[in-house]
Amino acid sequence: MFATTISPAGEEGRTGWRASPELAFGLFAGLAAFALAALSPAILNDSDTYWQILSGAWMVDHSRVLRADPFSYTAAGQALSTQSWLAEIVMAQVYRAAGWAGIHALFGAAAGLTAFTVARFLRRRIDTLPALVTAVLGLACVSVSLLARPHMLALPLLALWTAALVAAREKNAAPSYWLLPVMALWANLHGSFAFGLALAAALGAEAIIESPTSRRTAIAWGAFLLAAVAAAMLTPEGWRGFLFPVPLTAMTQLAHIGEWQASDFTHPGPLEFALLGALFVLARGRVRVRLVRLLILMGLVHLALAHARHQMLLGVAGTLLLAPALAAAWPARNRKTSPLPAVAAGLLLVLGLALRLSVPAPRGQDAISPQAALAHVPRFVREMPVLNDYAFGGYLIWTGARPFVDSRADLYGDDFLSNYAALTAPDKDALASSLAYYHVRWTIFRADAPVVKLLDAMPGWQRLYADNVAVVHVHD
């Protein structure tokens, strides 16, 4: 970080503080990412945040990990996998201490730490301008998933893990075992730890293929990978939690969920700019990427194209994986500089965090929070079975109502979600049978949901309330 140097003769022999340029570069990147996340209302544009805070609060209050669903009425008591239990507890405690302002600050800090790690790693190897362009294009891909959910709390660990693996490959060495606590923490925060293990295996294969002493390399990387797998099992779920991502990603009904759908190129976005920029640089021929590394990057591109949620993996991990090739074309000129920029960035970060925590951030009605509509539903009606919009499930849980469905896809399963997709399509027969089977007495859907018109025409159902966010129907 900071280093003391003695000025050469002719400069009055003074002793002064000097800072490495990558420190200031990383701090300013972290400051920009913190400000973007902490001050953006869009970070709360996901209903998962509601039930994740309540899940964490439940675990704190009961001093145990949540094992069965306490929130819905269609899956009440059904076993569930609390993959992100630690992240949910952190979210709950922060919310209890500082409300929504605290949630903004928490996830702003996670975004800032991720940007700091990526930018500092790049600037240590690459000159200022290409490092800036690479960092901006890469980190912009995270914006699609910039939401107050556990994956954001795990994102700094993804950056740290990937940076350490790439640094080990640069030294032709096996990764340090100090990374094992990172993996253990990651596995308790979010299921994306599985990507970290896959990345370690891929870079281990690269090391074996490119190493003249492949047997020794294979043993070193193999031992690390086995230790990392063991660390990933240090969770309340044990080996079941380790295998959890497999059945989740195999679910067919994930295709109906926005973040699991293919990336949308109908409008220009960060992923498009990042891919076009990478193609331009590679086509110029100045940057050469080794074969195995190129295959890994192609795999990341495939994931980002197939599922919008994986754009952040490409933006963070892909940027770090590409750094050594970029460094060969634009090597860093790391002269010690004045510490003032680094100090200024650090102070601004502290000031921004303090301001964010001190300014209240009350939540009003929005696309996932139908406050006005729910306020018009009598309490005794709210206690009856409801058929709700998928996007409203988290808010219903937040208000104490038991939803028909929410965003915990793994809890409800393929068959249930398939029926829900049919009745909201809308399929008249599927809707009628579900209303009867679950004894539904009221519904709440987005104002533009296709099922609303079908409910308007169904005998025995009438509108209780409607606005530009939600429509409520009740049964006679």
C-alpha positions in Angstrom: 0.0 0.0 0.0 1.9 3.1 1.2 5.7 3.0 1.2 8.3 5.3 2.6 10.9 6.4 0.2 13.9 8.8 0.4 14.0 11.4 -2.3 17.2 11.4 -4.4 19.9 14.1 -4.2 18.9 17.4 -5.7 15.4 17.2 -4.1 16.6 18.5 -0.7 17.0 14.9 0.6 13.4 14.9 2.0 11.7 11.8 3.1 8.1 11.5 1.8 5.2 9.1 1.4 4.6 7.4 -1.9 1.7 5.2 -3.0 1.5 2.6 -5.7 -0.7 3.7 -8.6 -2.8 0.6 -8.5 -4.0 1.5 -5.0 -5.4 4.8 -6.0 -6.8 3.3 -9.2 -8.5 0.5 -7.2 -9.9 2.9 -4.6 -11.5 5.2 -7.2 -13.0 2.2 -8.9 -14.4 1.0 -5.6 -15.7 4.5 -4.8 -17.5 4.7 -8.2 -19.1 1.2 -7.7 -20.1 2.0 -4.1 -21.8 5.2 -5.2 -23.6 3.5 -8.1 -25.0 0.7 -5.9 -25.5 2.5 -2.6 -27.4 5.5 -4.2 -29.4 3.6 -6.8 -33.0 2.8 -5.9 -32.8 0.0 -8.5 -30.8 -2.1 -6.2 -34.0 -3.0 -4.4 -35.8 -4.0 -7.6 -36.1 -7.6 -6.6 -38.7 -9.2 -4.4 -36.2 -11.8 -3.1 -34.8 -9.1 -0.8 -38.0 -9.1 1.3 -38.1 -12.8 2.1 -34.3 -13.1 2.4 -34.3 -10.5 5.2 -37.2 -12.3 6.9 -35.5 -15.7 6.6 -32.4 -14.2 8.2 -34.5 -12.7 11.0 -36.2 -16.1 11.6 -32.8 -17.8 11.9 -31.5 -15.2 14.3 -34.7 -15.4 16.4 -34.7 -19.2 16.5 -31.0 -19.7 16.7 -31.0 -22.3 14.0 -30.9 -22.6 10.2 -34.2 -22.6 8.5 -35.0 -26.1 7.3 -38.7 -25.9 6.3 -40.8 -23.2 4.6 -42.6 -21.0 7.1 -43.9 -18.4 4.7 -46.2 -19.8 1.9 -49.4 -21.8 2.2 -48.8 -24.0 -0.9 -45.5 -25.3 0.3 -45.8 -24.7 4.1 -43.6 -27.0 6.1 -41.9 -28.4 3.0 -38.1 -29.0 3.3 -36.0 -26.4 1.7 -32.3 -25.8 1.2 -31.1 -22.6 2.8 -28.1 -22.2 0.6 -27.5 -18.5 1.4 -28.2 -18.7 5.2 -25.3 -16.6 6.2 -26.0 -13.9 3.7 -29.6 -13.8 4.8 -28.5 -13.4 8.5 -26.2 -10.6 7.6 -29.0 -8.9 5.6 -31.4 -9.2 8.5 -29.0 -7.9 11.1 -28.1 -4.9 8.9 -31.7 -4.1 8.2 -32.5 -4.3 12.0 -29.7 -1.9 12.7 -30.0 0.6 9.9 -33.2 -0.1 7.8 -33.2 0.1 4.1 -30.3 2.7 4.2 -28.2 -0.1 5.8 -29.1 -2.5 3.0 -28.1 0.1 0.4 -24.8 0.6 2.3 -24.1 -3.2 2.6 -24.5 -3.9 -1.0 -22.8 -0.7 -2.0 -19.8 -1.9 0.0 -19.9 -5.3 -1.7 -20.0 -3.7 -5.1 -17.2 -1.4 -4.1 -15.0 -4.1 -2.8 -15.5 -6.2 -6.0 -14.5 -3.2 -8.1 -11.5 -2.4 -6.0 -10.2 -6.0 -6.3 -10.7 -6.2 -10.0 -9.3 -2.7 -10.8 -6.3 -3.0 -8.6 -5.4 -6.4 -10.1 -5.7 -4.9 -13.6 -3.7 -1.8 -12.9 -0.9 -3.7 -11.3 -0.4 -5.4 -14.6 -1.7 -3.1 -17.3 -1.1 0.6 -18.1 -3.7 3.1 -17.0 -5.8 3.7 -20.1 -6.2 0.1 -21.1 -6.8 -0.9 -17.5 -9.5 1.7 -17.2 -11.3 0.6 -20.4 -11.1 -3.1 -19.4 -12.4 -2.4 -15.8 -15.3 -0.3 -17.1 -16.4 -2.8 -19.7 -16.0 -5.7 -17.4 -17.6 -4.3 -14.3 -20.5 -2.8 -16.3 -21.6 -6.4 -17.0 -22.4 -6.7 -13.2 -25.0 -3.9 -13.5 -27.6 -6.5 -14.8 -27.4 -8.3 -11.4 -26.8 -5.3 -9.2 -29.5 -6.2 -6.7 -29.7 -6.6 -2.9 -29.4 -10.4 -2.9 -26.8 -12.8 -1.6 -25.0 -13.2 -4.9 -23.8 -9.6 -4.5 -22.3 -10.4 -1.1 -20.4 -13.3 -2.7 -19.1 -11.3 -5.6 -16.1 -9.9 -3.8 -15.1 -13.5 -3.0 -15.5 -14.4 -6.7 -13.1 -11.6 -7.5 -10.6 -12.5 -4.8 -10.7 -16.2 -5.7 -10.2 -15.6 -9.4 -7.5 -13.1 -8.9 -5.6 -15.5 -6.6 -5.9 -18.4 -9.1 -4.7 -16.2 -12.0 -1.8 -14.9 -10.0 -0.8 -18.5 -9.1 -0.8 -19.4 -12.8 1.3 -16.4 -13.6 3.9 -17.8 -11.1 3.5 -21.3 -12.4 2.6 -22.3 -8.9 -0.4 -24.0 -7.2 -2.8 -21.7 -5.4 -2.2 -20.9 -1.8 -4.2 -22.7 0.9 -5.2 -19.4 2.4 -7.9 -19.5 -0.2 -9.7 -22.3 1.5 -11.4 -20.1 4.1 -12.5 -18.0 1.2 -14.2 -21.0 -0.3 -15.8 -22.0 3.0 -17.2 -18.5 3.5 -18.4 -18.4 -0.1 -20.2 -21.8 0.2 -22.2 -20.4 3.1 -23.1 -17.1 1.3 -24.3 -18.3 -2.1 -24.4 -21.3 -4.4 -22.1 -19.6 -6.9 -19.2 -21.2 -5.0 -19.7 -24.1 -7.5 -18.3 -21.8 -10.2 -15.2 -21.2 -8.1 -14.5 -24.9 -7.9 -15.1 -25.3 -11.7 -12.7 -22.4 -12.4 -10.0 -23.9 -10.2 -10.4 -27.2 -12.0 -10.1 -25.5 -15.4 -7.0 -23.5 -14.5 -5.5 -26.6 -12.9 -6.0 -28.4 -16.3 -4.3 -25.4 -18.0 -1.4 -25.6 -15.6 -1.0 -29.4 -16.2 -1.1 -29.0 -20.0 1.4 -26.1 -20.1 3.7 -27.4 -17.4 7.0 -29.3 -18.2 6.7 -31.1 -14.8 3.1 -32.0 -15.3 3.0 -34.8 -12.7 4.1 -32.5 -9.9 1.8 -29.8 -11.1 -1.1 -32.2 -11.2 -0.5 -33.3 -7.7 -0.3 -29.7 -6.4 -3.4 -28.5 -8.1 -5.3 -31.8 -7.4 -4.5 -31.5 -3.7 -5.7 -27.9 -3.7 -8.9 -28.7 -5.5 -9.7 -31.6 -3.1 -9.1 -29.3 -0.2 -11.3 -26.7 -1.8 -14.1 -29.2 -2.3 -13.8 -30.2 1.4 -14.0 -26.5 2.4 -17.1 -26.1 0.3 -18.8 -28.8 2.4 -18.3 -26.9 5.6 -21.9 -25.7 5.6 -25.0 -26.7 7.6 -26.1 -28.7 4.5 -22.8 -30.6 4.2 -22.6 -32.6 1.0 -26.2 -31.9 0.1 -25.4 -28.2 -0.1 -22.4 -29.0 -2.2 -24.6 -30.8 -4.7 -27.5 -28.3 -4.5 -26.6 -26.3 -7.7 -26.9 -29.5 -9.8 -30.7 -30.1 -9.4 -31.4 -26.4 -9.4 -29.8 -25.7 -12.8 -31.5 -28.9 -14.1 -35.0 -27.4 -13.5 -36.9 -26.9 -16.7 -39.1 -24.1 -15.4 -36.2 -21.8 -14.7 -36.7 -20.7 -18.3 -39.8 -18.7 -17.2 -37.7 -16.6 -14.7 -36.1 -13.5 -16.1 -32.6 -13.8 -14.8 -32.4 -17.4 -16.1 -33.5 -16.4 -19.6 -31.0 -15.7 -22.4 -29.4 -12.3 -22.5 -31.4 -9.7 -24.5 -29.7 -7.9 -27.3 -32.7 -6.0 -28.6 -31.3 -2.9 -27.0 -27.6 -2.0 -26.5 -26.2 -3.1 -23.2 -23.0 -3.7 -21.2 -22.5 -7.2 -22.4 -22.7 -6.2 -26.1 -20.2 -3.4 -25.6 -17.9 -5.8 -23.7 -18.0 -8.5 -26.3 -17.5 -6.0 -29.2 -14.6 -4.5 -27.4 -13.0 -7.9 -26.8 -13.5 -8.9 -30.4 -11.9 -5.6 -31.6 -8.8 -6.1 -29.4 -8.4 -9.7 -30.3 -8.9 -9.1 -34.0 -6.1 -6.5 -34.0 -3.7 -9.3 -33.2 -1.8 -7.5 -30.5 -3.3 -9.5 -27.7 -2.8 -13.3 -27.8 -4.7 -15.6 -25.4 -3.4 -19.1 -24.7 -5.6 -21.9 -26.0 -6.9 -23.3 -22.7 -7.5 -19.8 -21.3 -9.4 -18.9 -24.5 -11.6 -22.0 -24.1 -12.4 -21.0 -20.5 -13.3 -17.5 -21.7 -15.5 -19.0 -24.4 -17.3 -21.0 -21.8 -18.0 -17.9 -19.8 -19.3 -16.1 -22.9 -21.6 -19.1 -23.4 -23.0 -18.8 -19.9 -23.5 -15.1 -20.2 -25.4 -15.5 -23.5 -27.5 -18.4 -22.2 -28.5 -16.8 -18.8 -28.6 -13.1 -18.1 -27.6 -13.8 -14.5 -24.2 -15.1 -15.6 -23.1 -11.8 -17.2 -21.6 -10.9 -13.9 -19.4 -14.0 -14.0 -18.0 -13.0 -17.4 -17.6 -9.4 -16.2 -15.6 -10.2 -13.1 -13.9 -13.5 -13.7 -13.5 -13.0 -17.5 -11.8 -9.7 -17.0 -9.3 -11.1 -14.5 -8.6 -14.2 -16.7 -7.8 -11.9 -19.6 -5.5 -9.6 -17.7 -2.2 -11.5 -18.3 -2.7 -11.4 -22.1 -3.5 -7.7 -21.9 -0.5 -7.1 -19.8 1.8 -8.5 -22.5 0.5 -5.9 -24.9 0.2 -2.9 -22.5 2.5 -3.5 -19.6 2.0 -1.3 -16.5 4.4 1.5 -15.7 4.3 1.4 -11.9 6.0 4.5 -10.6 5.4 5.5 -7.1 3.2 8.5 -6.9 1.7 11.0 -4.4 -0.5 9.3 -1.8 -3.0 12.2 -2.0 -5.3 10.5 -4.7 -5.4 7.3 -2.6 -6.1 9.1 0.6 -8.8 11.2 -1.1 -10.5 8.1 -2.5 -10.4 6.4 0.9 -11.8 9.4 2.7 -14.6 9.7 0.1 -15.5 6.1 0.6 -15.7 6.5 4.4 -17.7 9.7 4.0 -20.1 8.1 1.4 -20.7 5.1 3.7 -21.4 7.4 6.7 -23.8 9.6 4.6 -25.6 6.6 3.2 -26.2 5.2 6.7 -27.3 8.5 8.1 -29.9 9.3 5.5 -33.1 7.3 5.8 -34.3 5.4 2.7 -38.0 4.6 3.1 -39.6 2.3 0.6 -42.7 3.3 -1.3 -44.9 1.6 -3.8 -43.0 0.2 -6.8 -43.3 -2.6 -9.4 -42.7 -5.3 -6.8 -44.3 -3.6 -3.8 -48.1 -3.2 -4.3 -48.6 -1.2 -1.1 -51.8 0.6 -2.1 -53.5 -2.5 -3.5 -52.7 -4.6 -0.4 -53.8 -1.7 1.9 -57.3 -2.0 0.3 -57.6 -5.7 1.1 -59.3 -6.3 4.5 -57.3 -8.1 7.0 -59.6 -11.1 7.2 -59.4 -11.5 3.4 -55.6 -11.3 3.5 -55.6 -14.3 5.8 -57.4 -16.4 3.2 -55.7 -18.3 0.3 -54.4 -16.0 -2.4 -53.3 -16.5 -6.0 -50.5 -13.9 -6.5 -48.2 -12.6 -9.2 -44.7 -14.2 -9.0 -43.2 -10.7 -8.6 -45.4 -9.9 -5.6 -44.6 -13.0 -3.5 -41.7 -11.4 -1.6 -43.8 -8.4 -0.6 -46.7 -10.6 0.5 -44.3 -12.5 2.8 -43.0 -9.1 4.1 -46.5 -8.0 5.1 -47.4 -11.3 6.8 -49.6 -12.7 4.0 -48.9 -16.2 2.9 -48.3 -16.3 -0.9 -49.3 -18.9 -3.4 -45.9 -18.6 -5.0 -42.7 -16.6 -4.6 -39.2 -16.7 -6.2 -37.9 -19.8 -4.3 -38.1 -21.9 -7.4 -36.3 -24.9 -5.9 -38.9 -25.0 -3.1 -41.9 -25.2 -5.4 -40.4 -27.5 -8.0 -40.9 -28.0 -11.8 -44.5 -29.4 -11.7 -45.9 -26.6 -9.5 -44.2 -23.9 -11.5 -45.3 -25.5 -14.8 -48.9 -25.3 -13.6 -48.4 -21.7 -12.5 -47.0 -20.8 -15.9 -50.1 -22.3 -17.5 -52.7 -20.6 -15.3 -51.0 -17.2 -15.8 -50.6 -17.7 -19.6 -53.6 -17.7 -19.1 -55.1 -21.1 -19.5 -58.7 -20.9 -18.4 -58.9 -24.6 -17.3 -55.7 -24.5 -15.4 -56.8 -21.3 -13.7 -60.2 -22.6 -12.7 -58.8 -25.9 -11.4 -56.1 -24.1 -9.3 -58.6 -21.7 -7.8 -60.8 -24.6 -6.8 -58.0 -26.9 -5.6 -56.3 -24.3 -3.4 -59.6 -22.7 -2.3 -58.4 -19.3 -3.5 -60.5 -16.4 -2.3 -58.6 -13.4 -3.6 -55.9 -12.7 -6.2 -53.4 -9.9 -6.8 -51.6 -9.5 -10.1 -49.7 -6.9 -12.0 -52.0 -4.5 -13.8 -50.7 -5.7 -17.2 -50.8 -9.4 -16.4 -52.8 -11.4 -19.1 -54.6 -13.3 -16.4 -56.3 -10.1 -15.1 -58.7 -10.0 -18.1 -59.6 -13.6 -17.6 -60.4 -13.0 -14.0 -62.6 -10.1 -15.0 -64.7 -12.4 -17.1 -64.9 -15.3 -14.6 -68.3 -15.8 -12.8 -68.1 -15.1 -9.1 -65.0 -12.9 -9.3 -65.0 -9.1 -9.1 -62.4 -6.4 -8.9 -61.8 -5.0 -5.4 -59.0 -2.6 -6.3 -56.9 -1.5 -9.3 -54.1 0.9 -10.0 -51.2 1.1 -12.4 -49.2 -1.4 -10.3 -51.7 -4.1 -9.3 -55.2 -5.4 -9.6 -57.0 -7.3 -6.8 -59.9 -9.6 -7.4 -62.1 -11.3 -4.7 -64.5 -14.2 -4.8 -68.1 -13.6 -4.0 
